Every structure is written in C-alpha cells, then in structure tokens.
Amino acid sequence: MKIKVGVFFGGQSVEHEVSIISGIQAYYALDTEKYEPIPIYISKKNEMYVGSEVGKIESYRNIDELLKNSQRFILVNEGNQVKLIRYPFKKFGSNELGTIDVAFPVVHGTNVEDGTLQGYLRTLCIPYAGCDVTASALGMDKYAMKTVLKDNGIPVLDCRLADIKRYHGAPSKVIEEIEAGFSYPVIVKPVNLGSSVGIKIARDREGLEAALDYAFEFAEKVLVERAITSLKEVNCSVLGDYEEAEASECEEPVNSDEILSYEDKYMSGGKGGKTAGAKSGGSKGGMSGLKRKLPAEIAPETREKIRSLAVRTFQALNCSGVSRIDFMIDMESGEIFVNEINTIPGSLSFYLWEATGMPYAELLDRMVKLALKRERERGEITYSFDTNLLAGVTLGQGAKGSKA
C-alpha cells in the first residue's frame, strides 16, 4: 500500500508565493510508485484546502477562483489516523475527505517554517519531514542561530539586535549604539525572514536610518552586522539528521547588486523563472531559476571546509531532512562565515543534489524515510506516566492552589 504524503505549501508569510512554487515542484517530484502525494494549500489566512486544482500552478493566477473550486478542511487525529475533515461540516453524509500518513511541509518564512506548522503537526502526532519544532525556530531566528553556532565554535559575524519599540522611542540612541559597535558599511536585516526580504546595506547614518525603517516594516526585531565589502557568497545543502549527515555540491549565486535580492532569487530565471517545473519536477522556477555558478568557483580546500562547516552547522542546530546553509567569504581576509540556514530551502535545494547525481525523487524519498525514522524513535520515549496525583486533590472555588 502506498504511503499518503500530504505536501503542505503556502501559509501566512511574505514568502507565500515562493512556497507555492516549491511545494508544487515537490508534489510532482515524489515517486508515485511508493507514495500517493496529496497537495495541500495553506491560504494567507492559514486555512487549508484540497481539490483537483490545488496541485496546478496555473490555478494560482487567480487564487480567489481557486478557493471557490477547492474544499477547505481541518486535520483531525482519530483512531491513529490523521483525517482531512470537511469544514464547514455537512449536516448529512460523511465529512471525511481522506487521510494522510506523513506530512511534508514545503513552506517558507514566519508562521509556517519557524516551528509553528511543525508544532501543529507534532500535536496531531503525525510524522512530518524536515526539522523539528526547536530546530525550525532556531533556523528562523538569525540571532538565536548565531548564539548556538558561536557556542559550538562555528564562525559567524558579530551582530547587534534592535527592537521596534525601543527604536521608535529613541532612534538616535539605537543608531549611536550601532555606530559604536560597527564601522560603515553595515547590513540590516529582519531577524526572522528569508528570501532577502527587508534587507539593505547602509553606508552612513542616513542610510542606516532608512535601512532600519525598511527592515522594521517586516519584523519587530532586526539584526545589524558589518557588511563584507569584498564578498563571495557560497551555498551548500545538507541531508540527514543528528546521527548522519552529508553535504551537497557548493553553488555560487550571481547577484545583480550588492545583496542577492528577492528578484535575483525568484524572478530572474528567464522564461521559466516564475513557473514550477513539469511533472518530472524539472529544474525551472523557484531557487532553481537563479543565476549561479554550480559548482562554485572556489579552491578545493575551501569547498571541503565549507561542506564540513555546513554539516557541523546542520547538526549543531539538530536539523533533520534537508537544509541549505549560506556562507560568506571575505575575499580580503579569506575568512569564512555562516550567514544563515534555510531549514526548508526553496525547491528544497534539489539542484544542489542533482549536481551530485541524486535525482529529486530520491532526495524526497530520503526525507520521508528520515521523518518515519524520527517518529519510530519518538515512539521509544516515555512522554507520560501514571500517577495518583489527582486522586487526592480538591480545589476550592476560585482557588489557585491545591488542598491535599
């Protein structure tokens, strides 16, 4: 019997549209000899839908029409099965639309990739592919990620955290503190977003104020760090878990400006740049449409150092499934820094694995197997135990404590 895999994409995130592309590519690439893939669209209101049009990229040209022709549902764990239950309920007849055995989140950004969706799936007791709640949250919070990596001896740039309320209350003081810690130029970025959303370089105080104002449009907290003026960016993906992990080939993205922008990543792929691949899970659309040098033009020893650091980063954050780690090389000093980790990378970085000879279907297959492995391991852990604690407890009306 085939394993039913629910492929989740979309969600209440500024990276909503990118997730749709990545999700539909994964849906088509899953091996249908082993799996029965079910595309599940999460709207910008975080409502879930299924239907015959949900797995077609063309349907998302008119999302209002798509939702009219699709069925909203809720997930219910019943009898050790996770069921898709029609919502609103019908008064007569069955409301069960189907079941799923494994969840496969292909979502990007806050409210979905940051552990929110993973926590929901964990509550439903369903196996899910990719990082768990803690690793997802750490991967999304750039400041927390840097703290963990520093503690594990992994090189990251020093940074300063700024919050929106303090900045609006005393902008000059916040700017002075940043200037005391860093020389210009500096880079300003939202602490919990990807896809280069909200990022600007500041070369002076006026530029810093503009960059902070811009970043605070997307997040309540922002990160400031020195900008490497002679920069080479290199990305590397990692597949595995805490026990065993391996690194992909390295790529060197080619940006049109000082910062690799949203448009560079997702809208510069030429004719196929905005479209999901065909049923083969082809290489058009999403991050796969980005201009890049693959493999990266770096020395063999640099390549191996980056691949080693990628695995160390992945395991230090206790990741699972596939992640992409983005590195910065200071070409003047030769230093290598981890910039960030993408715990659910665009198009799941399949192009980096194809460069090693691993087809996309095999990559997804291994991710599902890792999800099932983690679920088996969790089954061996005791999460509750029987006690008679409640037998002797009485509470007075409105009492905060107990009377034994």
Backbone torsions as a table, in degrees:
resi	resn	phi	psi	omega
1	MET	NA	135.8	-178.6
2	LYS	-72.5	146.4	175.8
3	ILE	-80.8	128.0	179.4
4	LYS	-85.2	117.0	-176.7
5	VAL	-111.1	116.5	175.1
6	GLY	-86.3	115.3	-180.0
7	VAL	-94.8	109.2	-176.0
8	PHE	-94.6	133.2	176.7
9	PHE	-151.9	162.8	-177.3
10	GLY	100.8	-135.5	176.9
11	GLY	99.9	167.3	-176.9
12	GLN	-81.5	79.3	-174.1
13	SER	-149.9	152.4	175.8
14	VAL	-68.4	-12.6	177.9
15	GLU	-101.3	24.6	-176.7
16	HIS	-55.5	-50.8	-175.4
17	GLU	-67.3	-37.3	177.8
18	VAL	-63.1	-39.6	179.1
19	SER	-62.5	-37.4	178.6
20	ILE	-60.6	-44.9	179.2
21	ILE	-61.9	-50.3	-178.5
22	SER	-61.1	-43.1	-176.6
23	GLY	-65.0	-43.3	-178.6
24	ILE	-70.2	-34.4	174.3
25	GLN	-60.9	-44.2	179.4
26	ALA	-66.0	-39.7	179.2
27	TYR	-57.7	-45.0	-179.4
28	TYR	-73.8	-26.4	-174.3
29	ALA	-85.3	-17.1	-179.8
30	LEU	-61.2	140.5	-178.4
31	ASP	-70.4	108.1	-176.5
32	THR	-76.6	-4.4	171.6
33	GLU	-74.2	-29.2	-178.7
34	LYS	-104.4	-32.9	-169.4
35	TYR	-123.5	152.4	169.4
36	GLU	-109.9	95.5	-177.2
37	PRO	-76.3	138.2	179.4
38	ILE	-125.0	111.5	179.7
39	PRO	-73.8	132.0	-178.9
40	ILE	-127.2	116.0	-178.3
41	TYR	-95.4	128.1	174.7
42	ILE	-103.2	117.4	-176.8
43	SER	-71.8	174.8	178.3
44	LYS	-70.4	-7.8	172.0
45	LYS	-98.1	8.7	-178.2
46	ASN	62.5	33.3	172.4
47	GLU	-98.7	142.0	-174.8
48	MET	-102.0	138.9	-176.8
49	TYR	-134.7	146.7	169.5
50	VAL	-129.7	164.4	178.4
51	GLY	156.4	170.8	-175.6
52	SER	-65.7	-22.4	-177.5
53	GLU	-94.8	-11.7	-172.5
54	VAL	-64.5	-31.6	-179.0
55	GLY	-89.7	10.6	-178.9
56	LYS	-109.6	118.9	-176.7
57	ILE	-60.7	-31.6	-178.8
58	GLU	-63.4	-27.9	-177.7
59	SER	-66.0	-21.4	-175.0
60	TYR	-84.8	4.6	171.5
61	ARG	-72.5	-21.9	176.9
62	ASN	-140.2	87.0	-173.7
63	ILE	-67.8	-34.9	178.1
64	ASP	-59.2	-42.1	179.0
65	GLU	-69.0	-38.4	177.7
66	LEU	-58.5	-45.6	-178.2
67	LEU	-65.7	-34.0	177.6
68	LYS	-63.9	-32.9	-176.6
69	ASN	-97.0	9.3	-179.5
70	SER	-121.8	169.4	-176.6
71	GLN	-113.7	122.3	174.1
72	ARG	-74.4	148.3	-180.0
73	PHE	-150.4	169.2	170.7
74	ILE	-124.2	155.5	178.5
75	LEU	-93.9	133.9	179.8
76	VAL	-133.3	128.9	174.4
77	ASN	-88.2	115.9	-177.8
78	GLU	-142.8	121.2	178.3
79	GLY	62.0	41.4	-179.7
80	ASN	62.8	22.0	173.7
81	GLN	-127.5	145.2	173.3
82	VAL	-99.2	114.7	-174.4
83	LYS	-104.4	147.0	173.5
84	LEU	-93.7	110.9	-174.3
85	ILE	-108.8	124.2	179.9
86	ARG	-52.1	138.0	176.0
87	TYR	-143.8	129.9	-3.3
88	PRO	-63.0	153.7	-177.0
89	PHE	-71.1	146.9	169.5
90	LYS	-79.6	146.3	178.4
91	LYS	-72.4	-32.7	-177.5
92	PHE	-125.3	147.8	179.5
93	GLY	84.5	177.5	-176.5
94	SER	-78.9	141.9	175.0
95	ASN	-102.2	1.2	-179.3
96	GLU	-80.6	122.0	-178.9
97	LEU	-95.2	-15.7	-178.6
98	GLY	153.4	-172.4	179.1
99	THR	-136.0	161.1	172.0
100	ILE	-131.4	147.1	179.4
101	ASP	-98.3	-32.1	-178.5
102	VAL	-139.5	138.8	173.9
103	ALA	-98.3	139.8	-179.7
104	PHE	-127.6	89.5	179.8
105	PRO	-70.5	125.1	172.1
106	VAL	-125.1	67.8	-173.0
107	VAL	-121.8	156.0	-177.6
108	HIS	-132.4	137.2	170.2
109	GLY	96.1	-175.9	-178.1
110	THR	-64.1	154.7	179.5
111	ASN	74.5	-4.4	179.3
112	VAL	-141.0	-53.9	-177.3
113	GLU	-81.8	-15.8	-170.7
114	ASP	-86.3	15.4	-179.4
115	GLY	104.4	-13.3	-179.2
116	THR	-63.6	-53.5	179.5
117	LEU	-67.1	-38.0	-179.1
118	GLN	-63.4	-39.2	177.3
119	GLY	-65.0	-38.7	177.0
120	TYR	-63.0	-45.2	179.3
121	LEU	-66.4	-37.1	177.7
122	ARG	-64.0	-39.1	178.3
123	THR	-62.4	-33.4	178.2
124	LEU	-78.1	-5.0	-179.8
125	CYS	59.7	39.8	176.5
126	ILE	-111.0	137.0	174.7
127	PRO	-60.9	141.1	177.4
128	TYR	-138.9	145.5	-178.8
129	ALA	-77.7	151.1	174.8
130	GLY	94.3	-166.9	-175.0
131	CYS	-66.8	153.8	176.6
132	ASP	-82.0	-173.3	-173.6
133	VAL	-61.2	-48.4	-175.9
134	THR	-65.7	-47.6	-179.6
135	ALA	-63.6	-37.6	178.5
136	SER	-63.5	-44.5	179.8
137	ALA	-65.0	-43.0	178.4
138	LEU	-63.7	-40.1	-179.1
139	GLY	-65.7	-30.3	-178.6
140	MET	-82.9	-31.6	-178.7
141	ASP	-90.4	102.9	-174.0
142	LYS	-61.9	-33.7	-179.9
143	TYR	-70.4	-46.8	178.3
144	ALA	-62.6	-39.3	178.3
145	MET	-60.2	-47.0	-179.7
146	LYS	-60.1	-39.0	-178.9
147	THR	-62.1	-45.9	179.8
148	VAL	-65.8	-43.7	-178.1
149	LEU	-65.6	-40.8	176.8
150	LYS	-58.2	-41.9	-178.3
151	ASP	-66.3	-21.0	179.3
152	ASN	-102.5	13.9	175.5
153	GLY	71.5	24.3	180.0
154	ILE	-99.9	128.2	-171.9
155	PRO	-70.0	125.4	173.6
156	VAL	-136.7	157.6	177.4
157	LEU	-74.1	143.9	172.0
158	ASP	-63.6	152.1	-176.2
159	CYS	-148.0	170.5	173.6
160	ARG	-131.7	138.4	-179.6
161	LEU	-100.3	136.5	177.1
162	ALA	-129.2	140.2	179.0
163	ASP	-113.2	155.1	-168.7
164	ILE	-66.5	-38.9	-176.9
165	LYS	-68.5	-43.8	179.4
166	ARG	-66.7	-37.4	179.8
167	TYR	-66.1	-45.8	179.4
168	HIS	-67.0	-28.6	179.0
169	GLY	-77.6	-34.5	-178.0
170	ALA	-149.8	70.0	-175.4
171	PRO	-59.7	-38.7	-177.9
172	SER	-64.4	-39.1	-179.3
173	LYS	-66.2	-42.3	178.5
174	VAL	-62.4	-44.0	-179.9
175	ILE	-64.6	-40.9	178.7
176	GLU	-62.7	-39.3	178.6
177	GLU	-64.8	-39.0	177.9
178	ILE	-65.8	-44.4	-179.6
179	GLU	-65.5	-29.0	177.8
180	ALA	-70.9	-25.9	-177.6
181	GLY	-94.9	-24.7	-174.7
182	PHE	-138.8	148.7	169.0
183	SER	-90.8	154.3	175.4
184	TYR	-74.2	149.3	2.9
185	PRO	-82.8	154.8	174.5
186	VAL	-124.7	161.0	177.5
187	ILE	-115.7	136.2	-177.6
188	VAL	-118.0	131.2	-177.4
189	LYS	-146.9	145.7	172.2
190	PRO	-58.3	143.1	-174.0
191	VAL	-72.2	-20.0	-170.7
192	ASN	-133.5	32.7	177.4
193	LEU	-126.2	156.8	174.8
194	GLY	-119.2	-161.6	178.2
195	SER	56.4	24.6	177.1
196	SER	62.0	21.4	179.4
197	VAL	-75.5	130.8	173.4
198	GLY	80.6	11.2	-174.1
199	ILE	-99.2	135.8	174.9
200	LYS	-144.0	153.6	171.8
201	ILE	-98.0	137.3	177.4
202	ALA	-116.7	131.3	-177.9
203	ARG	-107.2	-8.2	178.5
204	ASP	-158.8	-179.3	-175.9
205	ARG	-61.8	-41.6	179.5
206	GLU	-61.8	-42.4	178.6
207	GLY	-67.7	-34.0	178.3
208	LEU	-66.3	-42.6	178.2
209	GLU	-61.6	-42.5	179.1
210	ALA	-65.8	-39.5	-179.4
211	ALA	-67.5	-40.1	177.5
212	LEU	-64.8	-46.0	178.2
213	ASP	-56.9	-42.5	-178.9
214	TYR	-67.1	-47.6	-178.1
215	ALA	-63.5	-36.2	-179.4
216	PHE	-71.0	-9.3	172.5
217	GLU	-69.7	-21.1	-173.3
218	PHE	-113.3	-13.4	-176.8
219	ALA	-156.9	157.0	178.4
220	GLU	-82.5	-20.5	177.8
221	LYS	-129.3	141.1	179.2
222	VAL	-129.6	158.4	-178.0
223	LEU	-112.0	138.2	175.9
224	VAL	-124.3	132.0	177.1
225	GLU	-147.2	164.3	-179.3
226	ARG	-67.0	144.8	177.1
227	ALA	-90.8	129.0	176.5
228	ILE	-77.5	119.0	-172.7
229	THR	-79.5	-28.0	176.9
230	SER	-114.6	83.3	-165.9
231	LEU	-109.4	137.1	166.0
232	LYS	-123.1	128.2	178.7
233	GLU	-100.2	136.5	177.9
234	VAL	-136.5	135.2	178.9
235	ASN	-116.5	148.2	179.3
236	CYS	-146.7	137.7	179.3
237	SER	-100.5	155.0	177.7
238	VAL	-131.5	138.5	179.0
239	LEU	-123.4	130.5	177.3
240	GLY	147.0	-149.6	177.8
241	ASP	-151.9	-161.0	-175.8
242	TYR	-66.4	-23.6	-178.1
243	GLU	-85.6	-43.5	-174.6
244	GLU	-148.8	132.9	-179.7
245	ALA	-148.5	150.8	179.9
246	GLU	-134.7	152.9	-177.6
247	ALA	-101.0	150.3	178.3
248	SER	-86.0	-170.6	168.9
249	GLU	-70.3	158.4	177.1
250	CYS	-96.1	144.6	175.9
251	GLU	-121.9	156.9	175.3
252	GLU	-123.2	101.7	179.7
253	PRO	-66.9	146.0	-179.7
254	VAL	-109.1	112.3	-177.7
255	ASN	-98.2	157.3	-179.4
256	SER	-90.9	-6.3	-178.9
257	ASP	-144.8	-167.4	-178.5
258	GLU	-68.9	-29.2	179.6
259	ILE	-115.7	137.4	174.8
260	LEU	-69.2	109.2	-171.5
261	SER	-87.6	171.1	174.6
262	TYR	-57.1	-42.5	-179.4
263	GLU	-65.6	-39.5	176.6
264	ASP	-58.7	-43.4	-173.7
265	LYS	-72.7	-39.6	-166.9
266	TYR	-123.0	-12.1	-173.4
267	MET	-126.1	16.3	-177.1
268	SER	-116.6	20.2	-175.8
269	GLY	-88.8	19.5	178.5
270	GLY	71.9	-146.0	-174.9
271	LYS	-58.8	-35.8	-178.2
272	GLY	-97.5	7.9	-170.7
273	GLY	-62.4	-28.5	-176.2
274	LYS	-108.3	6.0	-174.4
275	THR	-113.6	147.9	175.0
276	ALA	-76.6	156.0	-178.7
277	GLY	-67.2	168.6	178.6
278	ALA	-72.7	-171.9	-173.9
279	LYS	-62.4	-15.3	177.7
280	SER	-78.8	-4.9	-174.8
281	GLY	72.5	38.7	-173.5
282	GLY	-61.9	176.5	-166.1
283	SER	-93.2	17.4	177.2
284	LYS	-96.8	147.1	175.2
285	GLY	91.2	160.4	178.3
286	GLY	62.1	-154.1	-179.8
287	MET	-63.3	-21.1	-179.5
288	SER	-68.1	-17.9	178.5
289	GLY	-85.5	-4.1	-178.5
290	LEU	-67.5	142.7	173.5
291	LYS	-70.8	130.0	-175.2
292	ARG	-154.7	160.9	168.9
293	LYS	-105.4	115.5	-176.9
294	LEU	-134.3	109.6	4.6
295	PRO	-73.8	161.8	180.0
296	ALA	-63.9	149.3	178.2
297	GLU	-85.2	79.8	-180.0
298	ILE	-137.3	158.2	179.8
299	ALA	-65.4	150.0	-179.8
300	PRO	-53.5	-40.3	-179.3
301	GLU	-68.3	-33.4	176.4
302	THR	-68.2	-41.5	177.6
303	ARG	-57.3	-47.6	-177.6
304	GLU	-68.4	-35.4	177.6
305	LYS	-64.7	-42.6	179.6
306	ILE	-65.5	-43.3	-179.6
307	ARG	-64.3	-37.6	177.2
308	SER	-67.1	-44.5	177.8
309	LEU	-63.6	-34.4	179.2
310	ALA	-62.5	-45.7	179.3
311	VAL	-65.9	-42.3	178.9
312	ARG	-61.7	-41.2	178.1
313	THR	-62.7	-48.4	179.8
314	PHE	-55.4	-46.3	-176.1
315	GLN	-81.0	-28.6	175.9
316	ALA	-64.1	-33.3	178.7
317	LEU	-89.9	1.8	178.8
318	ASN	59.0	45.7	-179.7
319	CYS	-78.4	164.7	176.0
320	SER	-146.1	154.5	-178.7
321	GLY	83.3	-129.4	-179.7
322	VAL	-123.0	133.7	171.2
323	SER	-133.2	161.7	174.0
324	ARG	-120.3	128.8	178.9
325	ILE	-107.4	128.3	-178.8
326	ASP	-102.0	129.0	-176.2
327	PHE	-114.2	155.6	172.6
328	MET	-121.7	131.9	174.6
329	ILE	-111.4	122.4	173.8
330	ASP	-81.4	106.8	-173.4
331	MET	-70.0	-17.3	178.3
332	GLU	-79.9	-41.8	-176.9
333	SER	-100.3	-18.0	-177.0
334	GLY	81.9	1.6	-178.6
335	GLU	-71.6	146.8	177.9
336	ILE	-116.7	131.6	179.9
337	PHE	-126.8	143.1	168.8
338	VAL	-76.0	126.3	178.4
339	ASN	-88.8	-56.0	178.8
340	GLU	-162.8	168.1	174.8
341	ILE	-119.5	140.6	174.2
342	ASN	-110.4	105.2	-175.0
343	THR	-73.5	-20.3	169.1
344	ILE	-132.1	83.3	-173.9
345	PRO	-68.9	154.9	177.2
346	GLY	-54.6	129.6	-176.5
347	SER	56.1	19.1	179.9
348	LEU	53.7	24.8	176.2
349	SER	56.2	33.0	-175.9
350	PHE	-61.6	-29.9	-178.1
351	TYR	-65.7	-30.1	177.4
352	LEU	-71.6	-29.0	178.6
353	TRP	-85.3	-32.5	174.2
354	GLU	-60.0	-32.0	179.3
355	ALA	-67.9	-17.2	176.4
356	THR	-98.5	-1.0	-179.5
357	GLY	97.8	6.5	-179.8
358	MET	-97.9	115.7	178.1
359	PRO	-65.6	157.2	-178.4
360	TYR	-59.1	-42.0	-178.9
361	ALA	-59.6	-38.6	179.1
362	GLU	-68.5	-39.1	177.3
363	LEU	-58.8	-47.4	179.8
364	LEU	-65.6	-38.4	178.8
365	ASP	-60.2	-44.0	-179.7
366	ARG	-67.4	-32.6	177.5
367	MET	-67.2	-40.4	177.6
368	VAL	-64.6	-42.0	179.4
369	LYS	-62.5	-38.9	177.1
370	LEU	-65.2	-36.4	177.2
371	ALA	-63.5	-43.6	-179.6
372	LEU	-69.1	-35.3	177.1
373	LYS	-62.6	-46.1	-179.7
374	ARG	-61.9	-38.5	179.2
375	GLU	-65.4	-38.8	176.9
376	ARG	-63.5	-41.3	179.6
377	GLU	-66.0	-37.9	177.2
378	ARG	-65.0	-31.7	179.2
379	GLY	-65.8	-17.4	-179.9
380	GLU	-91.2	-3.7	-177.5
381	ILE	-100.9	140.0	177.4
382	THR	-86.5	120.5	179.7
383	TYR	-105.3	-10.1	178.0
384	SER	-152.6	159.5	175.2
385	PHE	-147.0	151.9	-176.2
386	ASP	-77.1	132.7	174.9
387	THR	-139.0	166.9	174.4
388	ASN	-104.2	23.9	-176.3
389	LEU	-54.3	-44.7	-174.9
390	LEU	-77.0	-16.1	-176.3
391	ALA	-63.3	-32.9	-176.7
392	GLY	-106.3	16.4	-175.9
393	VAL	-99.1	128.9	169.7
394	THR	-127.9	141.4	-178.9
395	LEU	-120.4	131.3	172.9
396	GLY	-71.3	154.6	-177.2
397	GLN	-60.8	121.5	179.3
398	GLY	79.4	4.8	-178.5
399	ALA	-74.0	145.9	177.8
400	LYS	-90.5	-26.7	-177.7
401	GLY	-108.9	-169.6	-179.3
402	SER	-116.6	154.4	175.1
403	LYS	-117.0	109.8	-177.1
404	ALA	-81.4	NA	NA
